Amino acid sequence: MGYVGAKLASIQYKMEIHDEFREEYDYRKRYHKVEEVRTVDRSRGAR
């Protein structure tokens, strides 16, 4: 199974897109958890 230049470039491009998506997804996932904790803490303090 050999890869020609065009196929290899296509695979590399798809991996770059995936890596960027994964980086953004992980960031949003971490940020969302921090926001949930802040929201819960604020509601407990308001009571």
mmCIF entry with sequence, helices, sheets and N, C-alpha, C, O atoms, coordinates in Angstrom:
data_MODEL
# 
_entry.id   MODEL 
# 
_entity.id                         1 
_entity.type                       polymer 
_entity.pdbx_number_of_molecules   1 
# 
_entity_poly.entity_id                      1 
_entity_poly.type                           'polypeptide(L)' 
_entity_poly.nstd_linkage                   no 
_entity_poly.nstd_monomer                   no 
_entity_poly.pdbx_seq_one_letter_code       MGYVGAKLASIQYKMEIHDEFREEYDYRKRYHKVEEVRTVDRSRGAR 
_entity_poly.pdbx_seq_one_letter_code_can   MGYVGAKLASIQYKMEIHDEFREEYDYRKRYHKVEEVRTVDRSRGAR 
_entity_poly.pdbx_strand_id                 A 
# 
loop_
_entity_poly_seq.entity_id 
_entity_poly_seq.num 
_entity_poly_seq.mon_id 
_entity_poly_seq.hetero 
1 1  MET n 
1 2  GLY n 
1 3  TYR n 
1 4  VAL n 
1 5  GLY n 
1 6  ALA n 
1 7  LYS n 
1 8  LEU n 
1 9  ALA n 
1 10 SER n 
1 11 ILE n 
1 12 GLN n 
1 13 TYR n 
1 14 LYS n 
1 15 MET n 
1 16 GLU n 
1 17 ILE n 
1 18 HIS n 
1 19 ASP n 
1 20 GLU n 
1 21 PHE n 
1 22 ARG n 
1 23 GLU n 
1 24 GLU n 
1 25 TYR n 
1 26 ASP n 
1 27 TYR n 
1 28 ARG n 
1 29 LYS n 
1 30 ARG n 
1 31 TYR n 
1 32 HIS n 
1 33 LYS n 
1 34 VAL n 
1 35 GLU n 
1 36 GLU n 
1 37 VAL n 
1 38 ARG n 
1 39 THR n 
1 40 VAL n 
1 41 ASP n 
1 42 ARG n 
1 43 SER n 
1 44 ARG n 
1 45 GLY n 
1 46 ALA n 
1 47 ARG n 
# 
_struct_asym.id          A 
_struct_asym.entity_id   1 
# 
_struct_conf.conf_type_id            HELX_P 
_struct_conf.id                      HELX_P1 
_struct_conf.pdbx_PDB_helix_id       AA1 
_struct_conf.beg_label_comp_id       GLY 
_struct_conf.beg_label_asym_id       A 
_struct_conf.beg_label_seq_id        5 
_struct_conf.pdbx_beg_PDB_ins_code   ? 
_struct_conf.end_label_comp_id       ALA 
_struct_conf.end_label_asym_id       A 
_struct_conf.end_label_seq_id        46 
_struct_conf.pdbx_end_PDB_ins_code   ? 
_struct_conf.beg_auth_comp_id        GLY 
_struct_conf.beg_auth_asym_id        A 
_struct_conf.beg_auth_seq_id         5 
_struct_conf.end_auth_comp_id        ALA 
_struct_conf.end_auth_asym_id        A 
_struct_conf.end_auth_seq_id         46 
_struct_conf.pdbx_PDB_helix_class    1 
_struct_conf.details                 ? 
_struct_conf.pdbx_PDB_helix_length   42 
# 
_struct_conf_type.id          HELX_P 
_struct_conf_type.criteria    ? 
_struct_conf_type.reference   ? 
# 
loop_
_atom_site.group_PDB 
_atom_site.id 
_atom_site.type_symbol 
_atom_site.label_atom_id 
_atom_site.label_alt_id 
_atom_site.label_comp_id 
_atom_site.label_asym_id 
_atom_site.label_entity_id 
_atom_site.label_seq_id 
_atom_site.pdbx_PDB_ins_code 
_atom_site.Cartn_x 
_atom_site.Cartn_y 
_atom_site.Cartn_z 
_atom_site.occupancy 
_atom_site.B_iso_or_equiv 
_atom_site.pdbx_formal_charge 
_atom_site.auth_seq_id 
_atom_site.auth_comp_id 
_atom_site.auth_asym_id 
_atom_site.auth_atom_id 
_atom_site.pdbx_PDB_model_num 
ATOM 1   N N  . MET A 1 1  ? 0.856   -1.175 0.000  1.00 0.00 ? 1  MET A N  1 
ATOM 2   C CA . MET A 1 1  ? 0.000   0.000  0.000  1.00 0.00 ? 1  MET A CA 1 
ATOM 3   C C  . MET A 1 1  ? 0.898   1.233  0.000  1.00 0.00 ? 1  MET A C  1 
ATOM 4   O O  . MET A 1 1  ? 1.433   1.617  1.040  1.00 0.00 ? 1  MET A O  1 
ATOM 5   N N  . GLY A 1 2  ? 1.057   1.833  -1.134 1.00 0.00 ? 2  GLY A N  1 
ATOM 6   C CA . GLY A 1 2  ? 1.898   3.003  -1.239 1.00 0.00 ? 2  GLY A CA 1 
ATOM 7   C C  . GLY A 1 2  ? 1.081   4.277  -1.257 1.00 0.00 ? 2  GLY A C  1 
ATOM 8   O O  . GLY A 1 2  ? -0.054  4.305  -1.733 1.00 0.00 ? 2  GLY A O  1 
ATOM 9   N N  . TYR A 1 3  ? 1.660   5.296  -0.747 1.00 0.00 ? 3  TYR A N  1 
ATOM 10  C CA . TYR A 1 3  ? 1.008   6.592  -0.753 1.00 0.00 ? 3  TYR A CA 1 
ATOM 11  C C  . TYR A 1 3  ? 1.694   7.500  -1.758 1.00 0.00 ? 3  TYR A C  1 
ATOM 12  O O  . TYR A 1 3  ? 2.920   7.605  -1.776 1.00 0.00 ? 3  TYR A O  1 
ATOM 13  N N  . VAL A 1 4  ? 0.910   8.146  -2.584 1.00 0.00 ? 4  VAL A N  1 
ATOM 14  C CA . VAL A 1 4  ? 1.453   9.136  -3.500 1.00 0.00 ? 4  VAL A CA 1 
ATOM 15  C C  . VAL A 1 4  ? 1.420   10.485 -2.794 1.00 0.00 ? 4  VAL A C  1 
ATOM 16  O O  . VAL A 1 4  ? 0.753   10.637 -1.770 1.00 0.00 ? 4  VAL A O  1 
ATOM 17  N N  . GLY A 1 5  ? 2.124   11.446 -3.329 1.00 0.00 ? 5  GLY A N  1 
ATOM 18  C CA . GLY A 1 5  ? 2.235   12.757 -2.688 1.00 0.00 ? 5  GLY A CA 1 
ATOM 19  C C  . GLY A 1 5  ? 0.906   13.405 -2.366 1.00 0.00 ? 5  GLY A C  1 
ATOM 20  O O  . GLY A 1 5  ? 0.738   13.976 -1.289 1.00 0.00 ? 5  GLY A O  1 
ATOM 21  N N  . ALA A 1 6  ? -0.051  13.324 -3.296 1.00 0.00 ? 6  ALA A N  1 
ATOM 22  C CA . ALA A 1 6  ? -1.347  13.961 -3.084 1.00 0.00 ? 6  ALA A CA 1 
ATOM 23  C C  . ALA A 1 6  ? -2.114  13.286 -1.938 1.00 0.00 ? 6  ALA A C  1 
ATOM 24  O O  . ALA A 1 6  ? -2.740  13.960 -1.119 1.00 0.00 ? 6  ALA A O  1 
ATOM 25  N N  . LYS A 1 7  ? -2.059  11.973 -1.892 1.00 0.00 ? 7  LYS A N  1 
ATOM 26  C CA . LYS A 1 7  ? -2.760  11.239 -0.842 1.00 0.00 ? 7  LYS A CA 1 
ATOM 27  C C  . LYS A 1 7  ? -2.143  11.539 0.521  1.00 0.00 ? 7  LYS A C  1 
ATOM 28  O O  . LYS A 1 7  ? -2.855  11.737 1.506  1.00 0.00 ? 7  LYS A O  1 
ATOM 29  N N  . LEU A 1 8  ? -0.816  11.570 0.567  1.00 0.00 ? 8  LEU A N  1 
ATOM 30  C CA . LEU A 1 8  ? -0.122  11.865 1.813  1.00 0.00 ? 8  LEU A CA 1 
ATOM 31  C C  . LEU A 1 8  ? -0.435  13.284 2.283  1.00 0.00 ? 8  LEU A C  1 
ATOM 32  O O  . LEU A 1 8  ? -0.637  13.504 3.477  1.00 0.00 ? 8  LEU A O  1 
ATOM 33  N N  . ALA A 1 9  ? -0.479  14.234 1.380  1.00 0.00 ? 9  ALA A N  1 
ATOM 34  C CA . ALA A 1 9  ? -0.812  15.612 1.732  1.00 0.00 ? 9  ALA A CA 1 
ATOM 35  C C  . ALA A 1 9  ? -2.239  15.696 2.268  1.00 0.00 ? 9  ALA A C  1 
ATOM 36  O O  . ALA A 1 9  ? -2.511  16.445 3.206  1.00 0.00 ? 9  ALA A O  1 
ATOM 37  N N  . SER A 1 10 ? -3.147  14.928 1.672  1.00 0.00 ? 10 SER A N  1 
ATOM 38  C CA . SER A 1 10 ? -4.527  14.910 2.127  1.00 0.00 ? 10 SER A CA 1 
ATOM 39  C C  . SER A 1 10 ? -4.633  14.354 3.544  1.00 0.00 ? 10 SER A C  1 
ATOM 40  O O  . SER A 1 10 ? -5.370  14.888 4.372  1.00 0.00 ? 10 SER A O  1 
ATOM 41  N N  . ILE A 1 11 ? -3.905  13.296 3.814  1.00 0.00 ? 11 ILE A N  1 
ATOM 42  C CA . ILE A 1 11 ? -3.907  12.698 5.154  1.00 0.00 ? 11 ILE A CA 1 
ATOM 43  C C  . ILE A 1 11 ? -3.321  13.667 6.171  1.00 0.00 ? 11 ILE A C  1 
ATOM 44  O O  . ILE A 1 11 ? -3.854  13.812 7.271  1.00 0.00 ? 11 ILE A O  1 
ATOM 45  N N  . GLN A 1 12 ? -2.243  14.323 5.816  1.00 0.00 ? 12 GLN A N  1 
ATOM 46  C CA . GLN A 1 12 ? -1.622  15.291 6.732  1.00 0.00 ? 12 GLN A CA 1 
ATOM 47  C C  . GLN A 1 12 ? -2.576  16.443 7.016  1.00 0.00 ? 12 GLN A C  1 
ATOM 48  O O  . GLN A 1 12 ? -2.677  16.898 8.155  1.00 0.00 ? 12 GLN A O  1 
ATOM 49  N N  . TYR A 1 13 ? -3.270  16.914 6.000  1.00 0.00 ? 13 TYR A N  1 
ATOM 50  C CA . TYR A 1 13 ? -4.230  18.000 6.177  1.00 0.00 ? 13 TYR A CA 1 
ATOM 51  C C  . TYR A 1 13 ? -5.356  17.573 7.121  1.00 0.00 ? 13 TYR A C  1 
ATOM 52  O O  . TYR A 1 13 ? -5.734  18.321 8.022  1.00 0.00 ? 13 TYR A O  1 
ATOM 53  N N  . LYS A 1 14 ? -5.885  16.376 6.911  1.00 0.00 ? 14 LYS A N  1 
ATOM 54  C CA . LYS A 1 14 ? -6.954  15.882 7.769  1.00 0.00 ? 14 LYS A CA 1 
ATOM 55  C C  . LYS A 1 14 ? -6.480  15.740 9.211  1.00 0.00 ? 14 LYS A C  1 
ATOM 56  O O  . LYS A 1 14 ? -7.241  16.027 10.136 1.00 0.00 ? 14 LYS A O  1 
ATOM 57  N N  . MET A 1 15 ? -5.260  15.312 9.418  1.00 0.00 ? 15 MET A N  1 
ATOM 58  C CA . MET A 1 15 ? -4.724  15.176 10.772 1.00 0.00 ? 15 MET A CA 1 
ATOM 59  C C  . MET A 1 15 ? -4.537  16.548 11.425 1.00 0.00 ? 15 MET A C  1 
ATOM 60  O O  . MET A 1 15 ? -4.765  16.697 12.625 1.00 0.00 ? 15 MET A O  1 
ATOM 61  N N  . GLU A 1 16 ? -4.125  17.544 10.646 1.00 0.00 ? 16 GLU A N  1 
ATOM 62  C CA . GLU A 1 16 ? -4.001  18.898 11.193 1.00 0.00 ? 16 GLU A CA 1 
ATOM 63  C C  . GLU A 1 16 ? -5.357  19.421 11.642 1.00 0.00 ? 16 GLU A C  1 
ATOM 64  O O  . GLU A 1 16 ? -5.477  20.014 12.714 1.00 0.00 ? 16 GLU A O  1 
ATOM 65  N N  . ILE A 1 17 ? -6.374  19.202 10.822 1.00 0.00 ? 17 ILE A N  1 
ATOM 66  C CA . ILE A 1 17 ? -7.729  19.631 11.176 1.00 0.00 ? 17 ILE A CA 1 
ATOM 67  C C  . ILE A 1 17 ? -8.183  18.919 12.441 1.00 0.00 ? 17 ILE A C  1 
ATOM 68  O O  . ILE A 1 17 ? -8.753  19.543 13.336 1.00 0.00 ? 17 ILE A O  1 
ATOM 69  N N  . HIS A 1 18 ? -7.934  17.621 12.517 1.00 0.00 ? 18 HIS A N  1 
ATOM 70  C CA . HIS A 1 18 ? -8.318  16.849 13.699 1.00 0.00 ? 18 HIS A CA 1 
ATOM 71  C C  . HIS A 1 18 ? -7.584  17.351 14.941 1.00 0.00 ? 18 HIS A C  1 
ATOM 72  O O  . HIS A 1 18 ? -8.193  17.497 16.001 1.00 0.00 ? 18 HIS A O  1 
ATOM 73  N N  . ASP A 1 19 ? -6.290  17.617 14.820 1.00 0.00 ? 19 ASP A N  1 
ATOM 74  C CA . ASP A 1 19 ? -5.518  18.098 15.954 1.00 0.00 ? 19 ASP A CA 1 
ATOM 75  C C  . ASP A 1 19 ? -6.032  19.449 16.456 1.00 0.00 ? 19 ASP A C  1 
ATOM 76  O O  . ASP A 1 19 ? -6.130  19.676 17.662 1.00 0.00 ? 19 ASP A O  1 
ATOM 77  N N  . GLU A 1 20 ? -6.359  20.340 15.519 1.00 0.00 ? 20 GLU A N  1 
ATOM 78  C CA . GLU A 1 20 ? -6.902  21.644 15.907 1.00 0.00 ? 20 GLU A CA 1 
ATOM 79  C C  . GLU A 1 20 ? -8.255  21.478 16.587 1.00 0.00 ? 20 GLU A C  1 
ATOM 80  O O  . GLU A 1 20 ? -8.537  22.138 17.587 1.00 0.00 ? 20 GLU A O  1 
ATOM 81  N N  . PHE A 1 21 ? -9.088  20.599 16.044 1.00 0.00 ? 21 PHE A N  1 
ATOM 82  C CA . PHE A 1 21 ? -10.390 20.352 16.650 1.00 0.00 ? 21 PHE A CA 1 
ATOM 83  C C  . PHE A 1 21 ? -10.223 19.795 18.061 1.00 0.00 ? 21 PHE A C  1 
ATOM 84  O O  . PHE A 1 21 ? -10.892 20.235 18.996 1.00 0.00 ? 21 PHE A O  1 
ATOM 85  N N  . ARG A 1 22 ? -9.329  18.827 18.202 1.00 0.00 ? 22 ARG A N  1 
ATOM 86  C CA . ARG A 1 22 ? -9.139  18.185 19.501 1.00 0.00 ? 22 ARG A CA 1 
ATOM 87  C C  . ARG A 1 22 ? -8.623  19.180 20.536 1.00 0.00 ? 22 ARG A C  1 
ATOM 88  O O  . ARG A 1 22 ? -9.044  19.150 21.692 1.00 0.00 ? 22 ARG A O  1 
ATOM 89  N N  . GLU A 1 23 ? -7.722  20.052 20.127 1.00 0.00 ? 23 GLU A N  1 
ATOM 90  C CA . GLU A 1 23 ? -7.184  21.072 21.033 1.00 0.00 ? 23 GLU A CA 1 
ATOM 91  C C  . GLU A 1 23 ? -8.299  22.011 21.498 1.00 0.00 ? 23 GLU A C  1 
ATOM 92  O O  . GLU A 1 23 ? -8.400  22.316 22.687 1.00 0.00 ? 23 GLU A O  1 
ATOM 93  N N  . GLU A 1 24 ? -9.128  22.465 20.572 1.00 0.00 ? 24 GLU A N  1 
ATOM 94  C CA . GLU A 1 24 ? -10.241 23.352 20.912 1.00 0.00 ? 24 GLU A CA 1 
ATOM 95  C C  . GLU A 1 24 ? -11.260 22.622 21.785 1.00 0.00 ? 24 GLU A C  1 
ATOM 96  O O  . GLU A 1 24 ? -11.766 23.195 22.749 1.00 0.00 ? 24 GLU A O  1 
ATOM 97  N N  . TYR A 1 25 ? -11.565 21.373 21.461 1.00 0.00 ? 25 TYR A N  1 
ATOM 98  C CA . TYR A 1 25 ? -12.514 20.579 22.239 1.00 0.00 ? 25 TYR A CA 1 
ATOM 99  C C  . TYR A 1 25 ? -12.035 20.395 23.676 1.00 0.00 ? 25 TYR A C  1 
ATOM 100 O O  . TYR A 1 25 ? -12.804 20.577 24.620 1.00 0.00 ? 25 TYR A O  1 
ATOM 101 N N  . ASP A 1 26 ? -10.772 20.035 23.838 1.00 0.00 ? 26 ASP A N  1 
ATOM 102 C CA . ASP A 1 26 ? -10.224 19.840 25.183 1.00 0.00 ? 26 ASP A CA 1 
ATOM 103 C C  . ASP A 1 26 ? -10.250 21.129 25.991 1.00 0.00 ? 26 ASP A C  1 
ATOM 104 O O  . ASP A 1 26 ? -10.558 21.113 27.182 1.00 0.00 ? 26 ASP A O  1 
ATOM 105 N N  . TYR A 1 27 ? -9.924  22.255 25.340 1.00 0.00 ? 27 TYR A N  1 
ATOM 106 C CA . TYR A 1 27 ? -9.953  23.543 26.025 1.00 0.00 ? 27 TYR A CA 1 
ATOM 107 C C  . TYR A 1 27 ? -11.363 23.868 26.494 1.00 0.00 ? 27 TYR A C  1 
ATOM 108 O O  . TYR A 1 27 ? -11.564 24.252 27.646 1.00 0.00 ? 27 TYR A O  1 
ATOM 109 N N  . ARG A 1 28 ? -12.337 23.716 25.608 1.00 0.00 ? 28 ARG A N  1 
ATOM 110 C CA . ARG A 1 28 ? -13.723 24.033 25.971 1.00 0.00 ? 28 ARG A CA 1 
ATOM 111 C C  . ARG A 1 28 ? -14.232 23.106 27.066 1.00 0.00 ? 28 ARG A C  1 
ATOM 112 O O  . ARG A 1 28 ? -14.987 23.529 27.941 1.00 0.00 ? 28 ARG A O  1 
ATOM 113 N N  . LYS A 1 29 ? -13.824 21.857 27.018 1.00 0.00 ? 29 LYS A N  1 
ATOM 114 C CA . LYS A 1 29 ? -14.242 20.885 28.028 1.00 0.00 ? 29 LYS A CA 1 
ATOM 115 C C  . LYS A 1 29 ? -13.708 21.298 29.403 1.00 0.00 ? 29 LYS A C  1 
ATOM 116 O O  . LYS A 1 29 ? -14.442 21.279 30.391 1.00 0.00 ? 29 LYS A O  1 
ATOM 117 N N  . ARG A 1 30 ? -12.424 21.673 29.458 1.00 0.00 ? 30 ARG A N  1 
ATOM 118 C CA . ARG A 1 30 ? -11.837 22.120 30.731 1.00 0.00 ? 30 ARG A CA 1 
ATOM 119 C C  . ARG A 1 30 ? -12.483 23.410 31.201 1.00 0.00 ? 30 ARG A C  1 
ATOM 120 O O  . ARG A 1 30 ? -12.808 23.537 32.382 1.00 0.00 ? 30 ARG A O  1 
ATOM 121 N N  . TYR A 1 31 ? -12.677 24.375 30.302 1.00 0.00 ? 31 TYR A N  1 
ATOM 122 C CA . TYR A 1 31 ? -13.254 25.666 30.651 1.00 0.00 ? 31 TYR A CA 1 
ATOM 123 C C  . TYR A 1 31 ? -14.679 25.491 31.155 1.00 0.00 ? 31 TYR A C  1 
ATOM 124 O O  . TYR A 1 31 ? -15.076 26.144 32.120 1.00 0.00 ? 31 TYR A O  1 
ATOM 125 N N  . HIS A 1 32 ? -15.449 24.626 30.521 1.00 0.00 ? 32 HIS A N  1 
ATOM 126 C CA . HIS A 1 32 ? -16.837 24.401 30.917 1.00 0.00 ? 32 HIS A CA 1 
ATOM 127 C C  . HIS A 1 32 ? -16.908 23.839 32.329 1.00 0.00 ? 32 HIS A C  1 
ATOM 128 O O  . HIS A 1 32 ? -17.775 24.239 33.107 1.00 0.00 ? 32 HIS A O  1 
ATOM 129 N N  . LYS A 1 33 ? -16.015 22.923 32.673 1.00 0.00 ? 33 LYS A N  1 
ATOM 130 C CA . LYS A 1 33 ? -16.008 22.371 34.028 1.00 0.00 ? 33 LYS A CA 1 
ATOM 131 C C  . LYS A 1 33 ? -15.695 23.448 35.055 1.00 0.00 ? 33 LYS A C  1 
ATOM 132 O O  . LYS A 1 33 ? -16.295 23.474 36.129 1.00 0.00 ? 33 LYS A O  1 
ATOM 133 N N  . VAL A 1 34 ? -14.760 24.335 34.734 1.00 0.00 ? 34 VAL A N  1 
ATOM 134 C CA . VAL A 1 34 ? -14.428 25.433 35.647 1.00 0.00 ? 34 VAL A CA 1 
ATOM 135 C C  . VAL A 1 34 ? -15.634 26.333 35.834 1.00 0.00 ? 34 VAL A C  1 
ATOM 136 O O  . VAL A 1 34 ? -15.918 26.750 36.957 1.00 0.00 ? 34 VAL A O  1 
ATOM 137 N N  . GLU A 1 35 ? -16.350 26.644 34.764 1.00 0.00 ? 35 GLU A N  1 
ATOM 138 C CA . GLU A 1 35 ? -17.533 27.484 34.850 1.00 0.00 ? 35 GLU A CA 1 
ATOM 139 C C  . GLU A 1 35 ? -18.631 26.815 35.672 1.00 0.00 ? 35 GLU A C  1 
ATOM 140 O O  . GLU A 1 35 ? -19.322 27.492 36.434 1.00 0.00 ? 35 GLU A O  1 
ATOM 141 N N  . GLU A 1 36 ? -18.807 25.500 35.535 1.00 0.00 ? 36 GLU A N  1 
ATOM 142 C CA . GLU A 1 36 ? -19.812 24.788 36.334 1.00 0.00 ? 36 GLU A CA 1 
ATOM 143 C C  . GLU A 1 36 ? -19.493 24.910 37.811 1.00 0.00 ? 36 GLU A C  1 
ATOM 144 O O  . GLU A 1 36 ? -20.390 25.144 38.620 1.00 0.00 ? 36 GLU A O  1 
ATOM 145 N N  . VAL A 1 37 ? -18.227 24.756 38.174 1.00 0.00 ? 37 VAL A N  1 
ATOM 146 C CA . VAL A 1 37 ? -17.827 24.851 39.571 1.00 0.00 ? 37 VAL A CA 1 
ATOM 147 C C  . VAL A 1 37 ? -18.079 26.259 40.084 1.00 0.00 ? 37 VAL A C  1 
ATOM 148 O O  . VAL A 1 37 ? -18.587 26.422 41.194 1.00 0.00 ? 37 VAL A O  1 
ATOM 149 N N  . ARG A 1 38 ? -17.744 27.265 39.319 1.00 0.00 ? 38 ARG A N  1 
ATOM 150 C CA . ARG A 1 38 ? -17.972 28.655 39.725 1.00 0.00 ? 38 ARG A CA 1 
ATOM 151 C C  . ARG A 1 38 ? -19.460 28.922 39.901 1.00 0.00 ? 38 ARG A C  1 
ATOM 152 O O  . ARG A 1 38 ? -19.854 29.598 40.851 1.00 0.00 ? 38 ARG A O  1 
ATOM 153 N N  . THR A 1 39 ? -20.286 28.407 39.008 1.00 0.00 ? 39 THR A N  1 
ATOM 154 C CA . THR A 1 39 ? -21.725 28.626 39.089 1.00 0.00 ? 39 THR A CA 1 
ATOM 155 C C  . THR A 1 39 ? -22.286 27.974 40.347 1.00 0.00 ? 39 THR A C  1 
ATOM 156 O O  . THR A 1 39 ? -23.099 28.582 41.044 1.00 0.00 ? 39 THR A O  1 
ATOM 157 N N  . VAL A 1 40 ? -21.872 26.768 40.643 1.00 0.00 ? 40 VAL A N  1 
ATOM 158 C CA . VAL A 1 40 ? -22.348 26.070 41.834 1.00 0.00 ? 40 VAL A CA 1 
ATOM 159 C C  . VAL A 1 40 ? -21.895 26.809 43.083 1.00 0.00 ? 40 VAL A C  1 
ATOM 160 O O  . VAL A 1 40 ? -22.683 26.983 44.013 1.00 0.00 ? 40 VAL A O  1 
ATOM 161 N N  . ASP A 1 41 ? -20.647 27.245 43.121 1.00 0.00 ? 41 ASP A N  1 
ATOM 162 C CA . ASP A 1 41 ? -20.136 27.953 44.292 1.00 0.00 ? 41 ASP A CA 1 
ATOM 163 C C  . ASP A 1 41 ? -20.888 29.261 44.520 1.00 0.00 ? 41 ASP A C  1 
ATOM 164 O O  . ASP A 1 41 ? -21.181 29.610 45.663 1.00 0.00 ? 41 ASP A O  1 
ATOM 165 N N  . ARG A 1 42 ? -21.195 29.970 43.478 1.00 0.00 ? 42 ARG A N  1 
ATOM 166 C CA . ARG A 1 42 ? -21.919 31.233 43.613 1.00 0.00 ? 42 ARG A CA 1 
ATOM 167 C C  . ARG A 1 42 ? -23.335 31.001 44.119 1.00 0.00 ? 42 ARG A C  1 
ATOM 168 O O  . ARG A 1 42 ? -23.824 31.767 44.949 1.00 0.00 ? 42 ARG A O  1 
ATOM 169 N N  . SER A 1 43 ? -23.993 29.970 43.641 1.00 0.00 ? 43 SER A N  1 
ATOM 170 C CA . SER A 1 43 ? -25.372 29.727 44.073 1.00 0.00 ? 43 SER A CA 1 
ATOM 171 C C  . SER A 1 43 ? -25.397 29.279 45.533 1.00 0.00 ? 43 SER A C  1 
ATOM 172 O O  . SER A 1 43 ? -26.334 29.606 46.261 1.00 0.00 ? 43 SER A O  1 
ATOM 173 N N  . ARG A 1 44 ? -24.397 28.550 45.962 1.00 0.00 ? 44 ARG A N  1 
ATOM 174 C CA . ARG A 1 44 ? -24.359 28.142 47.379 1.00 0.00 ? 44 ARG A CA 1 
ATOM 175 C C  . ARG A 1 44 ? -24.090 29.341 48.278 1.00 0.00 ? 44 ARG A C  1 
ATOM 176 O O  . ARG A 1 44 ? -24.644 29.435 49.373 1.00 0.00 ? 44 ARG A O  1 
ATOM 177 N N  . GLY A 1 45 ? -23.245 30.254 47.820 1.00 0.00 ? 45 GLY A N  1 
ATOM 178 C CA . GLY A 1 45 ? -22.923 31.436 48.611 1.00 0.00 ? 45 GLY A CA 1 
ATOM 179 C C  . GLY A 1 45 ? -24.078 32.408 48.698 1.00 0.00 ? 45 GLY A C  1 
ATOM 180 O O  . GLY A 1 45 ? -24.159 33.177 49.656 1.00 0.00 ? 45 GLY A O  1 
ATOM 181 N N  . ALA A 1 46 ? -24.967 32.398 47.735 1.00 0.00 ? 46 ALA A N  1 
ATOM 182 C CA . ALA A 1 46 ? -26.083 33.337 47.705 1.00 0.00 ? 46 ALA A CA 1 
ATOM 183 C C  . ALA A 1 46 ? -27.197 32.933 48.659 1.00 0.00 ? 46 ALA A C  1 
ATOM 184 O O  . ALA A 1 46 ? -28.035 33.763 49.011 1.00 0.00 ? 46 ALA A O  1 
ATOM 185 N N  . ARG A 1 47 ? -27.222 31.706 49.073 1.00 0.00 ? 47 ARG A N  1 
ATOM 186 C CA . ARG A 1 47 ? -28.313 31.226 49.960 1.00 0.00 ? 47 ARG A CA 1 
ATOM 187 C C  . ARG A 1 47 ? -28.155 31.693 51.358 1.00 0.00 ? 47 ARG A C  1 
ATOM 188 O O  . ARG A 1 47 ? -28.982 31.376 52.213 1.00 0.00 ? 47 ARG A O  1 
# 
